[in-house]
Amino acid sequence: MRSAAMPYTTCPYCRSLLLRQGTDVRRTGEVAELPFDVSPVQLRMRGRADGVAFTVVGRVRWGWQEGSWNEWLLLLDDGSHRWLGEAMGMFMLTAEHAELLDDPAVRRFADQGTIALGTTIEAGGSAFTAMDIKEAHCLGSEGDLPFSTLPDVVMTNVDFRAPDGSALSLQREAGGVTTAWLGRYVSLGQLEPTHLRQIEGWTVPEVLP
């Protein structure tokens, strides 16, 4: 495993999902083969997020009735981690903010309630509006991850946006566990990436001063 902090890893050869508990490692099932996808991001890509260097250590591919997206797990050199969501060439960098679970609308959602499009949540000095709600299924994974990515994994995802470009994402697992992620939309160039996947005819955008 590349990250000792992550309990799950996907074997790149046989697609087995392995769970480490202490010194024991056991197979929990087989992960679906990742569908074809063209992305400049890949495992072991390096970069900087919030002023701290990171390494990409895992990826989950989520699908819903109108498409799919990647979520890349970034392990920062200070031991913390972030998620980098990638869809249609756009990137969203987020960190977990458990205190947002105290918001009344988020609590209702966590208790299997619904959130309507247009719902507003105040967080970090910004007003976030619910723009997108979907049920997503795990399409596959690679690398090291904090949760199981077997084919039966399902989550409800709610994306919020603020006028200043900030982003908020709520994710509720089928079992009811809910997490809240706060961050912002970024360009890939802003992450100062190295060890990108080489794609013919494409170069990483420069960061404007």
C-alpha positions as semicolon CSV with decimal commas, in nm:
position;residue;x (nm);y (nm);z (nm)
1;M;0,000;0,000;0,000
2;R;0,118;0,351;-0,075
3;S;-0,076;0,510;0,210
4;A;-0,066;0,347;0,552
5;A;-0,356;0,571;0,661
6;M;-0,601;0,419;0,410
7;P;-0,758;0,083;0,504
8;Y;-0,857;-0,024;0,151
9;T;-0,648;-0,079;-0,160
10;T;-0,734;-0,216;-0,504
11;C;-0,497;-0,473;-0,651
12;P;-0,397;-0,342;-0,996
13;Y;-0,355;-0,696;-1,131
14;C;-0,657;-0,897;-1,014
15;R;-0,898;-0,613;-0,910
16;S;-0,931;-0,758;-0,558
17;L;-1,033;-0,508;-0,290
18;L;-0,806;-0,562;0,010
19;L;-0,880;-0,445;0,365
20;R;-0,600;-0,399;0,614
21;Q;-0,685;-0,426;0,984
22;G;-0,372;-0,397;1,194
23;T;-0,125;-0,650;1,057
24;D;-0,397;-0,855;0,884
25;V;-0,490;-0,812;0,518
26;R;-0,796;-0,982;0,373
27;R;-0,980;-0,982;0,042
28;T;-1,332;-0,835;0,066
29;G;-1,441;-0,878;-0,294
30;E;-1,363;-0,778;-0,651
31;V;-1,378;-0,420;-0,780
32;A;-1,529;-0,352;-1,122
33;E;-1,280;-0,272;-1,395
34;L;-1,260;0,102;-1,444
35;P;-1,434;0,220;-1,763
36;F;-1,223;0,394;-2,026
37;D;-1,150;0,749;-1,927
38;V;-0,909;1,017;-2,050
39;S;-0,771;1,228;-1,767
40;P;-0,435;1,401;-1,719
41;V;-0,451;1,307;-1,349
42;Q;-0,313;0,969;-1,246
43;L;-0,189;0,785;-0,939
44;R;0,138;0,926;-0,802
45;M;0,078;1,267;-0,956
46;R;0,237;1,530;-0,731
47;G;0,120;1,886;-0,668
48;R;0,035;2,145;-0,404
49;A;-0,299;2,209;-0,233
50;D;-0,350;2,488;0,020
51;G;0,026;2,541;0,026
52;V;0,111;2,178;0,109
53;A;0,260;1,921;-0,129
54;F;0,046;1,616;-0,207
55;T;0,049;1,283;-0,389
56;V;-0,251;1,128;-0,565
57;V;-0,298;0,789;-0,395
58;G;-0,645;0,673;-0,506
59;R;-0,939;0,721;-0,740
60;V;-1,308;0,634;-0,736
61;R;-1,520;0,654;-1,050
62;W;-1,887;0,735;-0,980
63;G;-2,168;0,695;-1,231
64;W;-2,526;0,818;-1,248
65;Q;-2,798;0,814;-1,511
66;E;-2,653;1,105;-1,709
67;G;-2,280;1,050;-1,683
68;S;-1,988;0,984;-1,451
69;W;-1,705;1,161;-1,271
70;N;-1,374;1,093;-1,096
71;E;-1,282;1,161;-0,737
72;W;-0,908;1,155;-0,675
73;L;-0,773;1,113;-0,321
74;L;-0,484;1,347;-0,241
75;L;-0,256;1,259;0,050
76;L;-0,084;1,574;0,175
77;D;0,266;1,570;0,318
78;D;0,128;1,692;0,653
79;G;-0,079;1,373;0,685
80;S;-0,415;1,526;0,595
81;H;-0,604;1,453;0,275
82;R;-0,827;1,623;0,019
83;W;-1,052;1,507;-0,262
84;L;-1,016;1,636;-0,616
85;G;-1,341;1,593;-0,809
86;E;-1,308;1,586;-1,188
87;A;-1,597;1,615;-1,433
88;M;-1,602;1,744;-1,791
89;G;-1,263;1,910;-1,755
90;M;-1,355;2,092;-1,432
91;F;-1,185;2,029;-1,097
92;M;-1,319;2,076;-0,743
93;L;-1,080;2,061;-0,446
94;T;-1,245;1,988;-0,110
95;A;-1,161;1,905;0,251
96;E;-1,393;1,745;0,506
97;H;-1,578;1,984;0,740
98;A;-1,765;1,777;0,997
99;E;-1,904;2,088;1,169
100;L;-2,135;2,143;0,871
101;L;-2,332;1,836;0,981
102;D;-2,482;2,059;1,254
103;D;-2,670;2,267;0,995
104;P;-3,046;2,184;1,022
105;A;-3,080;2,112;0,648
106;V;-2,775;1,885;0,654
107;R;-2,903;1,702;0,963
108;R;-3,235;1,630;0,788
109;F;-3,045;1,501;0,486
110;A;-2,829;1,279;0,708
111;D;-3,149;1,139;0,865
112;Q;-3,262;1,017;0,520
113;G;-3,447;1,339;0,441
114;T;-3,429;1,529;0,115
115;I;-3,269;1,856;0,009
116;A;-3,449;2,057;-0,258
117;L;-3,268;2,230;-0,541
118;G;-3,220;2,593;-0,442
119;T;-3,172;2,517;-0,072
120;T;-2,920;2,760;0,081
121;I;-2,658;2,674;0,344
122;E;-2,427;2,925;0,514
123;A;-2,069;2,803;0,555
124;G;-1,729;2,967;0,574
125;G;-1,875;3,313;0,528
126;S;-2,048;3,221;0,200
127;A;-2,404;3,130;0,103
128;F;-2,414;2,800;-0,087
129;T;-2,707;2,703;-0,310
130;A;-2,794;2,341;-0,396
131;M;-2,740;2,309;-0,772
132;D;-2,732;1,934;-0,834
133;I;-2,867;1,622;-0,660
134;K;-2,804;1,268;-0,781
135;E;-2,776;0,906;-0,675
136;A;-2,442;0,762;-0,780
137;H;-2,307;0,408;-0,811
138;C;-1,944;0,307;-0,776
139;L;-1,806;0,213;-1,119
140;G;-1,461;0,109;-1,000
141;S;-1,150;0,224;-0,818
142;E;-0,774;0,215;-0,808
143;G;-0,509;0,281;-0,546
144;D;-0,562;0,340;-0,174
145;L;-0,894;0,460;-0,035
146;P;-1,071;0,513;0,300
147;F;-1,390;0,317;0,212
148;S;-1,511;0,009;0,025
149;T;-1,556;0,047;-0,351
150;L;-1,734;-0,277;-0,435
151;P;-1,991;-0,260;-0,719
152;D;-2,290;-0,241;-0,481
153;V;-2,172;0,084;-0,317
154;V;-2,426;0,364;-0,370
155;M;-2,435;0,722;-0,244
156;T;-2,652;1,032;-0,270
157;N;-2,453;1,339;-0,372
158;V;-2,561;1,703;-0,338
159;D;-2,344;1,977;-0,489
160;F;-2,372;2,340;-0,376
161;R;-2,208;2,650;-0,522
162;A;-2,144;2,999;-0,391
163;P;-2,118;3,317;-0,604
164;D;-1,745;3,346;-0,526
165;G;-1,666;3,006;-0,679
166;S;-1,658;2,813;-0,352
167;A;-1,804;2,462;-0,351
168;L;-1,979;2,243;-0,096
169;S;-2,059;1,874;-0,141
170;L;-2,272;1,648;0,078
171;Q;-2,241;1,272;0,039
172;R;-2,469;1,018;0,207
173;E;-2,391;0,648;0,189
174;A;-2,671;0,392;0,159
175;G;-2,619;0,304;0,526
176;G;-2,680;0,665;0,629
177;V;-2,323;0,784;0,698
178;T;-2,304;1,145;0,577
179;T;-2,001;1,364;0,519
180;A;-1,965;1,731;0,422
181;W;-1,686;1,865;0,201
182;L;-1,601;2,232;0,157
183;G;-1,366;2,380;-0,101
184;R;-1,347;2,553;-0,435
185;Y;-1,322;2,504;-0,807
186;V;-0,963;2,514;-0,932
187;S;-0,774;2,480;-1,256
188;L;-0,529;2,195;-1,283
189;G;-0,247;2,448;-1,326
190;Q;-0,322;2,599;-0,984
191;L;-0,224;2,266;-0,827
192;E;0,128;2,288;-0,974
193;P;0,108;1,926;-1,093
194;T;0,396;1,699;-1,193
195;H;0,392;1,339;-1,318
196;L;0,075;1,394;-1,520
197;R;-0,054;1,138;-1,767
198;Q;0,070;1,235;-2,111
199;I;-0,213;1,310;-2,354
200;E;-0,123;1,388;-2,713
201;G;-0,201;1,748;-2,805
202;W;-0,273;1,859;-2,446
203;T;-0,060;2,060;-2,203
204;V;-0,144;2,169;-1,852
205;P;-0,278;2,529;-1,847
206;E;-0,043;2,787;-1,698
207;V;-0,139;2,970;-1,382
208;L;-0,194;3,336;-1,457
209;P;-0,036;3,584;-1,210
